Amino acid sequence: MQGSPCKDNKRTLFLDRDGVLNVRPGKSYVVKPGDFHWMEGSLQALVRLTGLYARIIVVTNQQGIGKGLMNKQQLDDVHAKMLGDAQKAGARIDAVYFASGLRHSDSFNRKPSEGMFLKAKKDFPEINAGASVMVGDSFSDILFAYRLGMTSVLIAKQRSFPLRYHYMADFQFNNLLLFSDFMIRDDV
């Protein structure tokens, strides 16, 4: 285990987007704001987590751009909706970073590679990977955390990657709301 996702206002919380904050749209992509639907409880969880972390940063692989299914402006519009909803609810997201490369590309920005973390570190130099938590719903999210020495939190009712990788996630919760419940317990 890399560490505990304990309450510490000096830590950074990294969040994947699809499957953690919003509902995965099956085999399609969130290409316009109307396609973005918060997962049940995730906005409430984000409000709770806002006070527990110095920074909250979304890191998301968005190969829909690489496939030509959407463009950067469309993605920016989706993120503007997400950020607006979060702000209206009283939550904070400090930054959103995305990688548009295809899944099997050698893109350094695409998780599990470290590119999005390095962009965040450049914008927020106080970020310390070892004092950060990565919450995601895929093996690439957990491997991203593992490579950087972050605490990893898997959001999944069932593990979505081979059994031999189960040990890599430090914590597992069915959804972001349950993770936030864990975080606000008095004994954490």
C-alpha positions, -999 to 999 in steps of 0.1 A, spaced: 0 0 0 14 34 -9 -3 52 20 -36 62 34 -59 87 16 -61 105 49 -74 140 54 -46 163 47 -51 197 32 -16 195 16 -25 165 -6 -37 165 -41 -66 145 -53 -64 133 -89 -97 121 -104 -104 102 -136 -136 116 -153 -156 89 -171 -168 62 -147 -158 82 -116 -175 116 -120 -198 109 -149 -216 79 -163 -197 61 -190 -217 63 -222 -212 27 -232 -192 23 -264 -197 60 -274 -182 92 -261 -193 122 -242 -190 146 -271 -213 175 -260 -225 189 -227 -258 171 -229 -240 138 -229 -224 145 -196 -244 129 -168 -230 129 -132 -228 95 -116 -252 91 -87 -237 107 -57 -205 119 -74 -213 156 -73 -222 153 -36 -189 134 -31 -170 161 -49 -184 188 -26 -173 167 5 -138 161 -9 -133 198 -18 -125 207 18 -102 177 23 -76 183 -4 -54 213 -14 -60 206 -50 -85 185 -70 -74 178 -105 -92 158 -133 -69 137 -155 -88 120 -184 -79 100 -215 -101 113 -243 -93 93 -274 -125 105 -291 -105 134 -303 -78 112 -317 -105 92 -335 -120 123 -350 -154 119 -332 -150 152 -314 -127 182 -314 -110 201 -286 -137 228 -285 -164 202 -279 -143 187 -251 -138 222 -236 -176 227 -237 -182 194 -219 -156 204 -192 -171 238 -189 -205 222 -180 -187 198 -156 -169 227 -139 -200 249 -138 -221 222 -122 -193 216 -97 -191 252 -88 -229 256 -84 -229 227 -60 -201 242 -39 -173 219 -52 -139 228 -66 -120 214 -95 -87 232 -99 -77 220 -133 -86 195 -160 -60 178 -181 -67 155 -210 -49 132 -234 -63 129 -269 -40 101 -282 -54 67 -292 -54 39 -267 -25 21 -284 -5 51 -292 28 59 -275 15 92 -262 34 103 -231 3 123 -220 -21 93 -220 -25 74 -187 -8 53 -175 21 75 -187 30 105 -165 24 134 -189 -7 148 -173 8 146 -139 38 166 -151 16 192 -167 -2 195 -133 31 197 -115 42 225 -138 10 245 -131 10 237 -94 46 232 -83 36 223 -47 21 190 -59 39 160 -45 31 126 -61 39 107 -30 14 128 -11 -13 125 -38 -43 102 -43 -55 89 -77 -91 78 -80 -100 60 -112 -120 31 -126 -95 14 -149 -62 -4 -148 -45 26 -165 -56 48 -136 -42 24 -110 -10 20 -130 -7 58 -133 -8 60 -95 16 31 -90 42 45 -114 41 79 -96 40 66 -61 5 78 -54 -21 62 -32 -46 45 -56 -83 42 -52 -103 20 -76 -139 29 -82 -155 -4 -94 -182 -28 -82 -161 -55 -98 -125 -52 -108 -122 -43 -145 -88 -58 -150 -71 -92 -147 -69 -108 -112 -31 -106 -112 -33 -68 -110 -58 -67 -80 -30 -60 -55 -21 -27 -72 -51 -7 -60 -46 5 -24 -84 10 -18 -116 0 -36 -150 15 -34 -182 10 -54 -185 47 -62 -170 81 -53 -197 88 -27 -186 58 -7 -150 70 -10 -160 104 4 -179 87 32 -147 69 41 -128 101 40 -150 121 63 -152 94 90 -138 108 123 -112 80 127 -95 85 93 
